[in-house]
Amino acid sequence: MEKLTQQEEAAMLAIWKTGAGLVKDFLEAHVAPAPPYTTLASTIKNLEKKGFVESRKVGNVYEYTPLIREEAYKNKFMNGFVKNYFENSYKELVSFFAKEKKITPDELKEIIRMIENGK
């Protein structure tokens, strides 16, 4: 599975949020500022070529359905991110955010509780 561009990721987020639908449906679910209709349609066609969505013709429009689950993409992306930027160590990742003051001690405690409870 290849890494998506920011534009493709934004489109996929709208597609995952909607589940399945037409370009206009994804345009409504897209985070602001939404791209022009034709830009989004073109991006979705690229996603289809890359195997992230499939289409079926309904009348004179296409309905798109995601082929890749959001969780599967997140896992793949995060694993690569941690491997490439944090020496394959999630501890280094958390340490980075703690040093940058992007995570509070209370949030760290909550993460530890989640780990201990298996959530």
N, CA, C and O atoms as a printed pandas DataFrame, in Angstrom:
     atom_number atom_name residue_name chain_id  residue_number  x_coord  y_coord  z_coord
0              1         N          MET        A               1    0.863   -1.174    0.000
1              2        CA          MET        A               1    0.000    0.000    0.000
2              3         C          MET        A               1    0.907    1.235    0.000
3              4         O          MET        A               1    1.790    1.372    0.848
4              5         N          GLU        A               2    0.678    2.112   -0.948
5              6        CA          GLU        A               2    1.526    3.291   -1.033
6              7         C          GLU        A               2    0.982    4.446   -0.195
7              8         O          GLU        A               2   -0.208    4.520    0.110
8              9         N          LYS        A               3    1.896    5.337    0.162
9             10        CA          LYS        A               3    1.536    6.531    0.920
10            11         C          LYS        A               3    0.760    7.470    0.010
11            12         O          LYS        A               3    1.113    7.659   -1.154
12            13         N          LEU        A               4   -0.290    8.049    0.546
13            14        CA          LEU        A               4   -1.114    8.976   -0.221
14            15         C          LEU        A               4   -0.615   10.406   -0.050
15            16         O          LEU        A               4    0.029   10.740    0.944
16            17         N          THR        A               5   -0.924   11.243   -1.039
17            18        CA          THR        A               5   -0.631   12.667   -0.914
18            19         C          THR        A               5   -1.611   13.265    0.096
19            20         O          THR        A               5   -2.593   12.624    0.469
20            21         N          GLN        A               6   -1.340   14.493    0.533
21            22        CA          GLN        A               6   -2.262   15.157    1.469
22            23         C          GLN        A               6   -3.647   15.288    0.861
23            24         O          GLN        A               6   -4.649   15.078    1.544
24            25         N          GLN        A               7   -3.708   15.629   -0.401
25            26        CA          GLN        A               7   -4.991   15.784   -1.093
26            27         C          GLN        A               7   -5.730   14.450   -1.149
27            28         O          GLN        A               7   -6.943   14.400   -0.945
28            29         N          GLU        A               8   -5.005   13.376   -1.424
29            30        CA          GLU        A               8   -5.627   12.047   -1.475
30            31         C          GLU        A               8   -6.078   11.595   -0.094
31            32         O          GLU        A               8   -7.147   11.000    0.049
32            33         N          GLU        A               9   -5.262   11.877    0.931
33            34        CA          GLU        A               9   -5.653   11.513    2.293
34            35         C          GLU        A               9   -6.923   12.250    2.720
35            36         O          GLU        A               9   -7.813   11.662    3.335
36            37         N          ALA        A              10   -7.001   13.535    2.392
37            38        CA          ALA        A              10   -8.203   14.313    2.737
38            39         C          ALA        A              10   -9.428   13.728    2.040
39            40         O          ALA        A              10  -10.504   13.643    2.630
40            41         N          ALA        A              11   -9.258   13.328    0.786
41            42        CA          ALA        A              11  -10.370   12.709    0.055
42            43         C          ALA        A              11  -10.751   11.384    0.693
43            44         O          ALA        A              11  -11.937   11.090    0.849
44            45         N          MET        A              12   -9.756   10.578    1.065
45            46        CA          MET        A              12  -10.055    9.285    1.693
46            47         C          MET        A              12  -10.753    9.470    3.031
47            48         O          MET        A              12  -11.639    8.687    3.375
48            49         N          LEU        A              13  -10.372   10.489    3.792
49            50        CA          LEU        A              13  -11.058   10.746    5.064
50            51         C          LEU        A              13  -12.536   11.025    4.831
51            52         O          LEU        A              13  -13.390   10.559    5.585
52            53         N          ALA        A              14  -12.831   11.783    3.787
53            54        CA          ALA        A              14  -14.236   12.069    3.456
54            55         C          ALA        A              14  -14.944   10.799    2.997
55            56         O          ALA        A              14  -16.107   10.579    3.335
56            57         N          ILE        A              15  -14.251    9.968    2.232
57            58        CA          ILE        A              15  -14.833    8.706    1.757
58            59         C          ILE        A              15  -15.082    7.767    2.928
59            60         O          ILE        A              15  -16.154    7.169    3.025
60            61         N          TRP        A              16  -14.100    7.631    3.823
61            62        CA          TRP        A              16  -14.285    6.764    4.993
62            63         C          TRP        A              16  -15.429    7.284    5.868
63            64         O          TRP        A              16  -16.212    6.496    6.399
64            65         N          LYS        A              17  -15.522    8.582    6.016
65            66        CA          LYS        A              17  -16.586    9.181    6.833
66            67         C          LYS        A              17  -17.957    8.871    6.235
67            68         O          LYS        A              17  -18.913    8.599    6.961
68            69         N          THR        A              18  -18.043    8.915    4.916
69            70        CA          THR        A              18  -19.311    8.693    4.218
70            71         C          THR        A              18  -19.614    7.210    4.049
71            72         O          THR        A              18  -20.773    6.799    4.085
72            73         N          GLY        A              19  -18.580    6.419    3.868
73            74        CA          GLY        A              19  -18.761    4.976    3.662
74            75         C          GLY        A              19  -18.768    4.623    2.194
75            76         O          GLY        A              19  -17.897    3.885    1.732
76            77         N          ALA        A              20  -19.704    5.119    1.472
77            78        CA          ALA        A              20  -19.810    4.933    0.027
78            79         C          ALA        A              20  -20.683    6.059   -0.482
79            80         O          ALA        A              20  -21.580    6.527    0.218
80            81         N          GLY        A              21  -20.422    6.488   -1.695
81            82        CA          GLY        A              21  -21.255    7.559   -2.211
82            83         C          GLY        A              21  -20.729    8.158   -3.492
83            84         O          GLY        A              21  -19.834    7.622   -4.145
84            85         N          LEU        A              22  -21.312    9.281   -3.824
85            86        CA          LEU        A              22  -20.965   10.015   -5.030
86            87         C          LEU        A              22  -19.970   11.117   -4.666
87            88         O          LEU        A              22  -19.791   11.441   -3.492
88            89         N          VAL        A              23  -19.333   11.683   -5.676
89            90        CA          VAL        A              23  -18.367   12.754   -5.428
90            91         C          VAL        A              23  -19.013   13.877   -4.625
91            92         O          VAL        A              23  -18.379   14.427   -3.724
92            93         N          LYS        A              24  -20.256   14.227   -4.932
93            94        CA          LYS        A              24  -20.924   15.315   -4.200
94            95         C          LYS        A              24  -21.086   14.979   -2.717
95            96         O          LYS        A              24  -21.031   15.871   -1.870
96            97         N          ASP        A              25  -21.287   13.691   -2.396
97            98        CA          ASP        A              25  -21.393   13.272   -0.995
98            99         C          ASP        A              25  -20.067   13.481   -0.270
99           100         O          ASP        A              25  -20.028   13.932    0.875
100          101         N          PHE        A              26  -18.978   13.141   -0.967
101          102        CA          PHE        A              26  -17.650   13.287   -0.366
102          103         C          PHE        A              26  -17.269   14.757   -0.237
103          104         O          PHE        A              26  -16.553   15.141    0.687
104          105         N          LEU        A              27  -17.745   15.564   -1.156
105          106        CA          LEU        A              27  -17.492   16.998   -1.104
106          107         C          LEU        A              27  -18.125   17.589    0.159
107          108         O          LEU        A              27  -17.531   18.444    0.815
108          109         N          GLU        A              28  -19.327   17.129    0.491
109          110        CA          GLU        A              28  -20.021   17.600    1.702
110          111         C          GLU        A              28  -19.311   17.145    2.970
111          112         O          GLU        A              28  -19.322   17.856    3.975
112          113         N          ALA        A              29  -18.689   15.956    2.933
113          114        CA          ALA        A              29  -18.019   15.404    4.108
114          115         C          ALA        A              29  -16.562   15.855    4.217
115          116         O          ALA        A              29  -15.910   15.598    5.228
116          117         N          HIS        A              30  -16.056   16.515    3.195
117          118        CA          HIS        A              30  -14.654   16.935    3.138
118          119         C          HIS        A              30  -14.394   18.038    4.151
119          120         O          HIS        A              30  -15.254   18.889    4.378
120          121         N          VAL        A              31  -13.209   18.027    4.762
121          122        CA          VAL        A              31  -12.843   19.090    5.692
122          123         C          VAL        A              31  -12.659   20.398    4.921
123          124         O          VAL        A              31  -12.252   20.395    3.759
124          125         N          ALA        A              32  -12.960   21.497    5.576
125          126        CA          ALA        A              32  -12.833   22.810    4.935
126          127         C          ALA        A              32  -11.359   23.212    4.870
127          128         O          ALA        A              32  -10.609   22.900    5.795
128          129         N          PRO        A              33  -10.939   23.864    3.856
129          130        CA          PRO        A              33  -11.694   24.224    2.669
130          131         C          PRO        A              33  -11.770   23.048    1.693
131          132         O          PRO        A              33  -10.756   22.433    1.364
132          133         N          ALA        A              34  -12.951   22.757    1.252
133          134        CA          ALA        A              34  -13.145   21.660    0.297
134          135         C          ALA        A              34  -12.635   22.091   -1.075
135          136         O          ALA        A              34  -12.768   23.253   -1.458
136          137         N          PRO        A              35  -12.052   21.145   -1.811
137          138        CA          PRO        A              35  -11.565   21.484   -3.154
138          139         C          PRO        A              35  -12.732   21.646   -4.124
139          140         O          PRO        A              35  -13.860   21.274   -3.799
140          141         N          PRO        A              36  -12.476   22.196   -5.305
141          142        CA          PRO        A              36  -13.531   22.238   -6.319
142          143         C          PRO        A              36  -13.978   20.817   -6.677
143          144         O          PRO        A              36  -13.205   19.867   -6.557
144          145         N          TYR        A              37  -15.218   20.685   -7.112
145          146        CA          TYR        A              37  -15.796   19.385   -7.463
146          147         C          TYR        A              37  -14.894   18.619   -8.423
147          148         O          TYR        A              37  -14.618   17.439   -8.211
148          149         N          THR        A              38  -14.434   19.290   -9.482
149          150        CA          THR        A              38  -13.634   18.596  -10.501
150          151         C          THR        A              38  -12.297   18.110   -9.946
151          152         O          THR        A              38  -11.805   17.056  -10.349
152          153         N          THR        A              39  -11.714   18.864   -9.034
153          154        CA          THR        A              39  -10.456   18.454   -8.397
154          155         C          THR        A              39  -10.672   17.206   -7.554
155          156         O          THR        A              39   -9.882   16.264   -7.612
156          157         N          LEU        A              40  -11.751   17.206   -6.766
157          158        CA          LEU        A              40  -12.050   16.041   -5.934
158          159         C          LEU        A              40  -12.353   14.826   -6.803
159          160         O          LEU        A              40  -11.899   13.722   -6.504
160          161         N          ALA        A              41  -13.111   15.018   -7.869
161          162        CA          ALA        A              41  -13.430   13.904   -8.773
162          163         C          ALA        A              41  -12.157   13.317   -9.371
163          164         O          ALA        A              41  -12.024   12.098   -9.476
164          165         N          SER        A              42  -11.233   14.165   -9.756
165          166        CA          SER        A              42   -9.961   13.731  -10.315
166          167         C          SER        A              42   -9.129   12.977   -9.269
167          168         O          SER        A              42   -8.517   11.953   -9.571
168          169         N          THR        A              43   -9.117   13.490   -8.055
169          170        CA          THR        A              43   -8.391   12.834   -6.957
170          171         C          THR        A              43   -8.970   11.449   -6.690
171          172         O          THR        A              43   -8.223   10.494   -6.478
172          173         N          ILE        A              44  -10.288   11.336   -6.699
173          174        CA          ILE        A              44  -10.938   10.042   -6.448
174          175         C          ILE        A              44  -10.616    9.059   -7.570
175          176         O          ILE        A              44  -10.428    7.870   -7.314
176          177         N          LYS        A              45  -10.550    9.540   -8.801
177          178        CA          LYS        A              45  -10.154    8.675   -9.923
178          179         C          LYS        A              45   -8.734    8.145   -9.708
179          180         O          LYS        A              45   -8.452    6.980   -9.986
180          181         N          ASN        A              46   -7.841    9.009   -9.209
181          182        CA          ASN        A              46   -6.475    8.568   -8.903
182          183         C          ASN        A              46   -6.474    7.519   -7.789
183          184         O          ASN        A              46   -5.712    6.553   -7.830
184          185         N          LEU        A              47   -7.336    7.725   -6.798
185          186        CA          LEU        A              47   -7.445    6.744   -5.709
186          187         C          LEU        A              47   -7.945    5.404   -6.240
187          188         O          LEU        A              47   -7.542    4.347   -5.755
188          189         N          GLU        A              48   -8.815    5.454   -7.229
189          190        CA          GLU        A              48   -9.307    4.224   -7.842
190          191         C          GLU        A              48   -8.162    3.512   -8.566
191          192         O          GLU        A              48   -8.020    2.294   -8.461
192          193         N          LYS        A              49   -7.353    4.270   -9.297
193          194        CA          LYS        A              49   -6.202    3.686  -10.006
194          195         C          LYS        A              49   -5.212    3.058   -9.032
195          196         O          LYS        A              49   -4.574    2.053   -9.346
196          197         N          LYS        A              50   -5.087    3.657   -7.845
197          198        CA          LYS        A              50   -4.158    3.151   -6.830
198          199         C          LYS        A              50   -4.748    1.992   -6.024
199          200         O          LYS        A              50   -4.048    1.389   -5.211
200          201         N          GLY        A              51   -6.028    1.675   -6.240
201          202        CA          GLY        A              51   -6.651    0.556   -5.552
202          203         C          GLY        A              51   -7.232    0.873   -4.186
203          204         O          GLY        A              51   -7.483   -0.035   -3.393
204          205         N          PHE        A              52   -7.447    2.152   -3.901
205          206        CA          PHE        A              52   -8.020    2.527   -2.608
206          207         C          PHE        A              52   -9.544    2.554   -2.624
207          208         O          PHE        A              52  -10.179    2.372   -1.586
208          209         N          VAL        A              53  -10.133    2.780   -3.793
209          210        CA          VAL        A              53  -11.588    2.789   -3.935
210          211         C          VAL        A              53  -11.965    2.040   -5.207
211          212         O          VAL        A              53  -11.149    1.857   -6.110
212          213         N          GLU        A              54  -13.214    1.617   -5.252
213          214        CA          GLU        A              54  -13.755    1.036   -6.484
214          215         C          GLU        A              54  -15.001    1.822   -6.852
215          216         O          GLU        A              54  -15.625    2.462   -6.006
216          217         N          SER        A              55  -15.351    1.762   -8.132
217          218        CA          SER        A              55  -16.534    2.498   -8.571
218          219         C          SER        A              55  -17.490    1.572   -9.294
219          220         O          SER        A              55  -17.114    0.525   -9.820
220          221         N          ARG        A              56  -18.745    2.001   -9.299
221          222        CA          ARG        A              56  -19.750    1.330  -10.126
222          223         C          ARG        A              56  -20.654    2.423  -10.667
223          224         O          ARG        A              56  -20.996    3.381   -9.974
224          225         N          LYS        A              57  -21.024    2.250  -11.910
225          226        CA          LYS        A              57  -21.847    3.254  -12.570
226          227         C          LYS        A              57  -23.299    3.089  -12.133
227          228         O          LYS        A              57  -23.859    1.995  -12.191
228          229         N          VAL        A              58  -23.889    4.181  -11.700
229          230        CA          VAL        A              58  -25.289    4.225  -11.287
230          231         C          VAL        A              58  -25.934    5.326  -12.123
231          232         O          VAL        A              58  -25.764    6.513  -11.844
232          233         N          GLY        A              59  -26.671    4.921  -13.146
233          234        CA          GLY        A              59  -27.225    5.917  -14.069
234          235         C          GLY        A              59  -26.086    6.549  -14.846
235          236         O          GLY        A              59  -25.346    5.863  -15.551
236          237         N          ASN        A              60  -25.948    7.864  -14.714
237          238        CA          ASN        A              60  -24.855    8.533  -15.414
238          239         C          ASN        A              60  -23.794    9.098  -14.458
239          240         O          ASN        A              60  -23.024    9.985  -14.829
240          241         N          VAL        A              61  -23.763    8.573  -13.225
241          242        CA          VAL        A              61  -22.735    8.965  -12.248
242          243         C          VAL        A              61  -22.072    7.714  -11.683
243          244         O          VAL        A              61  -22.560    6.599  -11.866
244          245         N          TYR        A              62  -20.959    7.916  -10.998
245          246        CA          TYR        A              62  -20.258    6.801  -10.373
246          247         C          TYR        A              62  -20.402    6.863   -8.864
247          248         O          TYR        A              62  -20.295    7.922   -8.246
248          249         N          GLU        A              63  -20.651    5.688   -8.289
249          250        CA          GLU        A              63  -20.669    5.554   -6.835
250          251         C          GLU        A              63  -19.355    4.896   -6.442
251          252         O          GLU        A              63  -18.945    3.903   -7.044
252          253         N          TYR        A              64  -18.700    5.449   -5.436
253          254        CA          TYR        A              64  -17.402    4.950   -4.998
254          255         C          TYR        A              64  -17.511    4.313   -3.617
255          256         O          TYR        A              64  -18.253    4.773   -2.749
256          257         N          THR        A              65  -16.746    3.241   -3.449
257          258        CA          THR        A              65  -16.702    2.517   -2.186
258          259         C          THR        A              65  -15.238    2.309   -1.809
259          260         O          THR        A              65  -14.432    1.946   -2.666
260          261         N          PRO        A              66  -14.879    2.531   -0.545
261          262        CA          PRO        A              66  -13.484    2.315   -0.152
262          263         C          PRO        A              66  -13.135    0.818   -0.182
263          264         O          PRO        A              66  -13.943   -0.028    0.201
264          265         N          LEU        A              67  -11.929    0.515   -0.640
265          266        CA          LEU        A              67  -11.423   -0.855   -0.638
266          267         C          LEU        A              67  -10.455   -1.088    0.518
267          268         O          LEU        A              67  -10.200   -2.226    0.911
268          269         N          ILE        A              68   -9.926    0.000    1.052
269          270        CA          ILE        A              68   -8.976   -0.058    2.162
270          271         C          ILE        A              68   -9.662    0.525    3.389
271          272         O          ILE        A              68  -10.230    1.616    3.332
272          273         N          ARG        A              69   -9.605   -0.204    4.499
273          274        CA          ARG        A              69  -10.183    0.309    5.743
274          275         C          ARG        A              69   -9.295    1.420    6.315
275          276         O          ARG        A              69   -8.073    1.389    6.166
276          277         N          GLU        A              70   -9.911    2.376    6.956
277          278        CA          GLU        A              70   -9.177    3.484    7.556
278          279         C          GLU        A              70   -8.135    2.985    8.556
279          280         O          GLU        A              70   -7.003    3.467    8.575
280          281         N          GLU        A              71   -8.521    2.026    9.379
281          282        CA          GLU        A              71   -7.593    1.485   10.383
282          283         C          GLU        A              71   -6.379    0.833    9.734
283          284         O          GLU        A              71   -5.262    0.980   10.228
284          285         N          ALA        A              72   -6.583    0.120    8.643
285          286        CA          ALA        A              72   -5.471   -0.540    7.950
286          287         C          ALA        A              72   -4.492    0.502    7.411
287          288         O          ALA        A              72   -3.278    0.318    7.499
288          289         N          TYR        A              73   -5.014    1.594    6.855
289          290        CA          TYR        A              73   -4.145    2.654    6.343
290          291         C          TYR        A              73   -3.399    3.334    7.485
291          292         O          TYR        A              73   -2.197    3.578    7.384
292          293         N          LYS        A              74   -4.105    3.640    8.567
293          294        CA          LYS        A              74   -3.467    4.283    9.718
294          295         C          LYS        A              74   -2.340    3.414   10.263
295          296         O          LYS        A              74   -1.250    3.909   10.550
296          297         N          ASN        A              75   -2.606    2.111   10.405
297          298        CA          ASN        A              75   -1.576    1.204   10.920
298          299         C          ASN        A              75   -0.349    1.191   10.032
299          300         O          ASN        A              75    0.778    1.289   10.519
300          301         N          LYS        A              76   -0.561    1.072    8.738
301          302        CA          LYS        A              76    0.541    1.036    7.780
302          303         C          LYS        A              76    1.324    2.346    7.830
303          304         O          LYS        A              76    2.554    2.339    7.887
304          305         N          PHE        A              77    0.607    3.468    7.809
305          306        CA          PHE        A              77    1.249    4.773    7.827
306          307         C          PHE        A              77    2.023    4.986    9.126
307          308         O          PHE        A              77    3.183    5.397    9.090
308          309         N          MET        A              78    1.404    4.716   10.259
309          310        CA          MET        A              78    2.058    4.956   11.551
310          311         C          MET        A              78    3.265    4.051   11.741
311          312         O          MET        A              78    4.295    4.495   12.249
312          313         N          ASN        A              79    3.155    2.794   11.340
313          314        CA          ASN        A              79    4.304    1.897   11.466
314          315         C          ASN        A              79    5.484    2.409   10.651
315          316         O          ASN        A              79    6.622    2.384   11.119
316          317         N          GLY        A              80    5.219    2.870    9.437
317          318        CA          GLY        A              80    6.282    3.425    8.605
318          319         C          GLY        A              80    6.839    4.712    9.181
319          320         O          GLY        A              80    8.048    4.942    9.150
320          321         N          PHE        A              81    5.961    5.548    9.706
321          322        CA          PHE        A              81    6.368    6.819   10.310
322          323         C          PHE        A              81    7.287    6.582   11.500
323          324         O          PHE        A              81    8.336    7.216   11.615
324          325         N          VAL        A              82    6.898    5.680   12.378
325          326        CA          VAL        A              82    7.705    5.380   13.564
326          327         C          VAL        A              82    9.033    4.750   13.141
327          328         O          VAL        A              82   10.082    5.071   13.699
328          329         N          LYS        A              83    8.985    3.873   12.172
329          330        CA          LYS        A              83   10.214    3.223   11.684
330          331         C          LYS        A              83   11.179    4.249   11.093
331          332         O          LYS        A              83   12.374    4.220   11.385
332          333         N          ASN        A              84   10.660    5.154   10.262
333          334        CA          ASN        A              84   11.516    6.099    9.555
334          335         C          ASN        A              84   12.005    7.271   10.408
335          336         O          ASN        A              84   13.109    7.772   10.191
336          337         N          TYR        A              85   11.204    7.709   11.368
337          338        CA          TYR        A              85   11.553    8.907   12.121
338          339         C          TYR        A              85   11.916    8.671   13.585
339          340         O          TYR        A              85   12.501    9.546   14.224
340          341         N          PHE        A              86   11.579    7.503   14.123
341          342        CA          PHE        A              86   11.802    7.264   15.546
342          343         C          PHE        A              86   12.489    5.930   15.808
343          344         O          PHE        A              86   12.255    5.297   16.838
344          345         N          GLU        A              87   13.333    5.507   14.876
345          346        CA          GLU        A              87   14.132    4.287   15.037
346          347         C          GLU        A              87   13.272    3.084   15.412
347          348         O          GLU        A              87   13.688    2.223   16.188
348          349         N          ASN        A              88   12.079    3.039   14.853
349          350        CA          ASN        A              88   11.137    1.942   15.078
350          351         C          ASN        A              88   10.761    1.782   16.556
351          352         O          ASN        A              88   10.477    0.676   17.017
352          353         N          SER        A              89   10.764    2.891   17.284
353          354        CA          SER        A              89   10.481    2.859   18.716
354          355         C          SER        A              89    9.316    3.788   19.059
355          356         O          SER        A              89    9.410    5.005   18.901
356          357         N          TYR        A              90    8.225    3.200   19.526
357          358        CA          TYR        A              90    7.086    4.009   19.960
358          359         C          TYR        A              90    7.437    4.778   21.230
359          360         O          TYR        A              90    6.882    5.845   21.495
360          361         N          LYS        A              91    8.354    4.232   22.003
361          362        CA          LYS        A              91    8.834    4.944   23.184
362          363         C          LYS        A              91    9.485    6.261   22.762
363          364         O          LYS        A              91    9.261    7.295   23.390
364          365         N          GLU        A              92   10.289    6.223   21.701
365          366        CA          GLU        A              92   10.917    7.443   21.190
366          367         C          GLU        A              92    9.864    8.435   20.692
367          368         O          GLU        A              92   10.008    9.644   20.872
368          369         N          LEU        A              93    8.826    7.925   20.079
369          370        CA          LEU        A              93    7.738    8.772   19.592
370          371         C          LEU        A              93    7.071    9.512   20.757
371          372         O          LEU        A              93    6.898   10.729   20.704
372          373         N          VAL        A              94    6.704    8.786   21.792
373          374        CA          VAL        A              94    6.053    9.389   22.955
374          375         C          VAL        A              94    7.009   10.345   23.650
375          376         O          VAL        A              94    6.606   11.417   24.103
376          377         N          SER        A              95    8.267    9.956   23.734
377          378        CA          SER        A              95    9.280   10.812   24.355
378          379         C          SER        A              95    9.416   12.126   23.590
379          380         O          SER        A              95    9.555   13.189   24.194
380          381         N          PHE        A              96    9.377   12.051   22.277
381          382        CA          PHE        A              96    9.445   13.259   21.453
382          383         C          PHE        A              96    8.302   14.215   21.797
383          384         O          PHE        A              96    8.520   15.411   21.990
384          385         N          PHE        A              97    7.084   13.677   21.871
385          386        CA          PHE        A              97    5.935   14.530   22.181
386          387         C          PHE        A              97    6.015   15.084   23.595
387          388         O          PHE        A              97    5.587   16.212   23.840
388          389         N          ALA        A              98    6.555   14.308   24.530
389          390        CA          ALA        A              98    6.708   14.795   25.904
390          391         C          ALA        A              98    7.732   15.937   25.941
391          392         O          ALA        A              98    7.503   16.955   26.593
392          393         N          LYS        A              99    8.850   15.768   25.249
393          394        CA          LYS        A              99    9.883   16.812   25.224
394          395         C          LYS        A              99    9.373   18.087   24.559
395          396         O          LYS        A              99    9.737   19.191   24.965
396          397         N          GLU        A             100    8.546   17.936   23.557
397          398        CA          GLU        A             100    7.998   19.092   22.838
398          399         C          GLU        A             100    6.782   19.683   23.556
399          400         O          GLU        A             100    6.177   20.645   23.083
400          401         N          LYS        A             101    6.434   19.093   24.706
401          402        CA          LYS        A             101    5.292   19.540   25.512
402          403         C          LYS        A             101    3.985   19.484   24.727
403          404         O          LYS        A             101    3.124   20.353   24.862
404          405         N          LYS        A             102    3.854   18.439   23.901
405          406        CA          LYS        A             102    2.637   18.208   23.119
406          407         C          LYS        A             102    1.717   17.215   23.820
407          408         O          LYS        A             102    0.592   16.963   23.386
408          409         N          ILE        A             103    2.230   16.654   24.923
409          410        CA          ILE        A             103    1.438   15.706   25.709
410          411         C          ILE        A             103    1.697   16.009   27.183
411          412         O          ILE        A             103    2.833   16.245   27.593
412          413         N          THR        A             104    0.640   15.997   27.958
413          414        CA          THR        A             104    0.762   16.343   29.375
414          415         C          THR        A             104    1.016   15.091   30.213
415          416         O          THR        A             104    0.760   13.974   29.763
416          417         N          PRO        A             105    1.521   15.284   31.434
417          418        CA          PRO        A             105    1.696   14.131   32.326
418          419         C          PRO        A             105    0.383   13.373   32.562
419          420         O          PRO        A             105    0.377   12.145   32.644
420          421         N          ASP        A             106   -0.723   14.109   32.668
421          422        CA          ASP        A             106   -2.017   13.442   32.870
422          423         C          ASP        A             106   -2.392   12.600   31.652
423          424         O          ASP        A             106   -2.944   11.509   31.794
424          425         N          GLU        A             107   -2.096   13.101   30.472
425          426        CA          GLU        A             107   -2.367   12.321   29.263
426          427         C          GLU        A             107   -1.493   11.070   29.214
427          428         O          GLU        A             107   -1.950   10.006   28.799
428          429         N          LEU        A             108   -0.245   11.198   29.636
429          430        CA          LEU        A             108    0.642   10.021   29.697
430          431         C          LEU        A             108    0.108    8.984   30.686
431          432         O          LEU        A             108    0.135    7.783   30.416
432          433         N          LYS        A             109   -0.375    9.462   31.829
433          434        CA          LYS        A             109   -0.955    8.548   32.816
434          435         C          LYS        A             109   -2.169    7.825   32.238
435          436         O          LYS        A             109   -2.361    6.632   32.469
436          437         N          GLU        A             110   -2.981    8.558   31.487
437          438        CA          GLU        A             110   -4.158    7.958   30.848
438          439         C          GLU        A             110   -3.737    6.911   29.813
439          440         O          GLU        A             110   -4.362    5.856   29.706
440          441         N          ILE        A             111   -2.701    7.197   29.070
441          442        CA          ILE        A             111   -2.182    6.224   28.093
442          443         C          ILE        A             111   -1.699    4.970   28.810
443          444         O          ILE        A             111   -1.954    3.856   28.352
444          445         N          ILE        A             112   -1.006    5.143   29.926
445          446        CA          ILE        A             112   -0.529    3.991   30.703
446          447         C          ILE        A             112   -1.705    3.175   31.203
447          448         O          ILE        A             112   -1.670    1.946   31.155
448          449         N          ARG        A             113   -2.758    3.849   31.688
449          450        CA          ARG        A             113   -3.955    3.128   32.141
450          451         C          ARG        A             113   -4.589    2.346   30.978
451          452         O          ARG        A             113   -5.024    1.208   31.155
452          453         N          MET        A             114   -4.637    2.955   29.814
453          454        CA          MET        A             114   -5.209    2.274   28.645
454          455         C          MET        A             114   -4.389    1.030   28.291
455          456         O          MET        A             114   -4.948   -0.020   27.975
456          457         N          ILE        A             115   -3.066    1.156   28.347
457          458        CA          ILE        A             115   -2.196    0.017   28.041
458          459         C          ILE        A             115   -2.400   -1.097   29.070
459          460         O          ILE        A             115   -2.522   -2.270   28.715
460          461         N          GLU        A             116   -2.436   -0.717   30.341
461          462        CA          GLU        A             116   -2.612   -1.703   31.404
462          463         C          GLU        A             116   -3.966   -2.400   31.326
463          464         O          GLU        A             116   -4.082   -3.572   31.683
464          465         N          ASN        A             117   -4.989   -1.683   30.862
465          466        CA          ASN        A             117   -6.328   -2.253   30.748
466          467         C          ASN        A             117   -6.567   -2.929   29.403
467          468         O          ASN        A             117   -7.651   -3.454   29.148
468          469         N          GLY        A             118   -5.550   -2.913   28.543
469          470        CA          GLY        A             118   -5.676   -3.575   27.260
470          471         C          GLY        A             118   -6.593   -2.884   26.266
471          472         O          GLY        A             118   -7.190   -3.540   25.413
472          473         N          LYS        A             119   -6.708   -1.582   26.366
473          474        CA          LYS        A             119   -7.586   -0.837   25.447
474          475         C          LYS        A             119   -6.768   -0.119   24.400
475          476         O          LYS        A             119   -7.327    0.560   23.538
